[in-house]
Amino acid sequence: FRVSSEQARNSRHLETLFKYYITNPLSLLHRAEEKSLHVLEFWTQRYSRMKSSEPIKARIHAHSAVLFAIRVAENDRVASYVGSDFHVSSGMEVVKMSSSSSKLQLELNVKRATKDAHVTVFLPFDPQHSLKTSGSANDPVRKAERLGPDHRIWKVPVGLTEQGGTLIVEQK
C-alpha cells in the first residue's frame, strides 16, 4: 500500500492502516475467494491453520515484532512446505521442491553451514503412521516432532553444508 507524506504525518491514519493490514494480511492480495492458509510465526515457530477471511490475532509486546509466513494450503492430499527458522524470508532457502501424497523432497541452500535449523512441513499422512527422513540435509540425531492440534504439521530438524543439501520426508 502507499502512504502520502500528509498521511504519514497523521499517526492516527498510520495506526489504522497498520491495524487493518496486520489483521487482514490477504487484503493486500485482493483475492475474492476464501482460502485455507498455513500460518507460521517466525520467532516462536507457532503454527496455525486459518481461513483467509479470518483476522490474524497476535499479541505484540512493546519493542517487539511478529513475522508470519503465510502460504495458501492448496491441496490437503499433497505434502507441502510451510516455513522454516533458517531466515526471516522463510522460503528463500528452498531451491527446488517436489511433493506427492506420500513424500516431500526439498533441495535447500542458505549459502552457509547450519546444524540447528528446522523446516516445517504439512504431510497428508495418516497421523498413526510415523515419519522417515533422509537425504544430505537430514539430521540423524534429532527427531521430527508434530506441531499443534493438526497432527499433519511436522517440525523437521535439518543440517546443511555450505553447498546446501536435500531433505526427503516420507511415510514410514
C-alpha positions in Angstrom: 0.0 0.0 0.0 1.0 3.6 -0.5 1.1 6.3 2.2 1.4 10.0 1.2 3.6 12.4 3.2 0.5 14.1 4.6 -0.9 10.7 5.7 2.4 9.8 7.3 2.3 12.9 9.5 -1.1 11.7 10.7 -0.2 9.0 13.2 -3.8 8.0 13.6 -4.0 7.2 9.9 -0.9 5.0 10.0 -2.1 3.3 13.1 -5.4 2.5 11.3 -3.6 1.2 8.2 -1.2 -0.9 10.4 -4.1 -2.4 12.3 -6.0 -3.2 9.1 -3.1 -4.9 7.3 -1.9 -6.8 10.3 -5.3 -8.2 10.9 -6.3 -8.7 7.3 -3.0 -9.5 5.5 -4.6 -11.1 2.5 -6.5 -8.0 1.7 -3.2 -6.9 0.1 -3.6 -9.7 -2.5 -7.2 -8.8 -3.4 -8.3 -12.4 -3.5 -12.1 -12.8 -3.9 -12.5 -16.5 -2.9 -11.8 -17.7 0.6 -8.7 -19.9 1.0 -7.3 -22.1 3.7 -3.9 -20.9 5.0 -0.9 -22.3 6.7 0.4 -19.6 9.1 3.8 -19.9 10.8 5.1 -17.2 13.1 8.8 -17.0 12.5 10.2 -16.0 16.0 8.1 -18.5 18.0 7.6 -21.1 15.2 3.9 -21.4 16.3 1.7 -22.8 13.6 -2.0 -22.2 12.9 -4.4 -23.1 10.2 -6.9 -20.4 9.3 -9.3 -19.1 6.6 -8.2 -16.1 4.5 -11.2 -14.1 5.8 -10.2 -14.5 9.4 -8.0 -11.9 11.1 -4.6 -12.9 12.4 -4.6 -12.4 16.2 -1.2 -11.8 17.8 -0.1 -10.2 21.0 2.7 -7.8 20.2 4.6 -6.6 23.2 6.3 -3.2 23.3 9.6 -3.1 21.3 8.7 -6.5 19.7 7.6 -7.7 16.4 5.8 -10.7 14.8 6.6 -12.1 11.4 4.3 -14.5 9.7 5.0 -16.9 6.8 1.6 -17.3 5.2 1.0 -19.9 2.5 -2.2 -21.0 0.8 -3.0 -24.6 1.6 -3.6 -25.6 -2.0 -4.3 -29.3 -1.6 -4.7 -31.4 1.6 -3.8 -34.6 -0.2 -0.2 -33.4 -1.1 2.8 -32.8 1.2 3.9 -29.1 1.2 6.5 -26.7 2.7 5.1 -24.4 5.3 8.1 -22.4 6.6 11.4 -22.6 8.4 13.6 -21.0 11.0 16.6 -20.5 8.7 16.0 -16.9 7.8 13.2 -14.3 8.1 12.3 -14.8 4.5 11.1 -18.3 5.5 11.2 -19.8 2.0 14.2 -18.4 0.1 16.2 -21.5 1.2 14.0 -23.7 -1.0 15.8 -24.2 -4.3 13.6 -27.0 -5.6 10.6 -28.9 -4.3 8.7 -32.0 -5.3 5.8 -33.5 -3.5 3.2 -36.2 -3.6 0.7 -37.7 -1.1 3.4 -39.9 0.5 6.7 -37.9 0.0 8.2 -34.4 0.1 11.6 -33.7 -1.3 13.3 -30.3 -0.7 16.6 -29.0 -2.1 17.7 -26.4 0.4 20.6 -23.9 0.3 21.3 -20.9 2.6 24.9 -20.5 1.4 26.2 -21.3 4.9 26.6 -24.3 7.1 23.8 -24.8 9.6 23.1 -27.6 12.1 20.3 -26.3 14.4 17.7 -25.4 11.8 14.2 -26.7 11.2 11.8 -26.9 8.3 8.0 -27.0 9.0 6.0 -29.1 6.6 2.4 -30.3 6.0 2.2 -34.0 5.5 -1.1 -35.6 4.5 -0.1 -38.9 6.0 -2.3 -40.8 8.5 -1.3 -39.5 11.9 -0.9 -43.1 13.1 2.0 -43.6 10.7 5.5 -42.4 11.5 7.9 -40.4 9.5 11.1 -41.3 7.8 13.7 -38.6 6.9 16.7 -38.9 4.7 19.0 -37.0 2.3 22.1 -35.0 2.8 20.2 -32.3 4.9 18.8 -34.9 7.2 19.8 -34.6 10.9 20.1 -38.2 12.1 20.3 -37.3 15.8 17.3 -35.0 16.4 13.8 -36.3 15.6 11.0 -34.6 13.8 8.1 -33.5 16.0 4.4 -32.8 15.4 3.2 -29.2 15.9 -0.2 -28.1 17.2 -3.6 -29.8 17.1 -3.3 -30.7 13.4 -1.1 -33.8 13.6 -0.2 -33.4 9.9 2.2 -30.5 10.7 5.8 -31.5 11.4 8.9 -29.6 12.5 11.8 -31.4 10.9 15.4 -30.8 12.0 17.9 -30.2 9.3 21.6 -29.6 8.9 23.2 -28.1 5.8 26.7 -27.7 4.5 27.7 -24.5 2.7 26.7 -26.2 -0.6 23.2 -26.9 0.7 21.5 -30.3 0.8 18.4 -32.4 0.1 15.8 -33.3 2.7 13.4 -36.2 1.9 10.4 -36.7 4.2 8.2 -39.7 3.6 5.7 -42.0 5.3 7.3 -45.0 7.0 
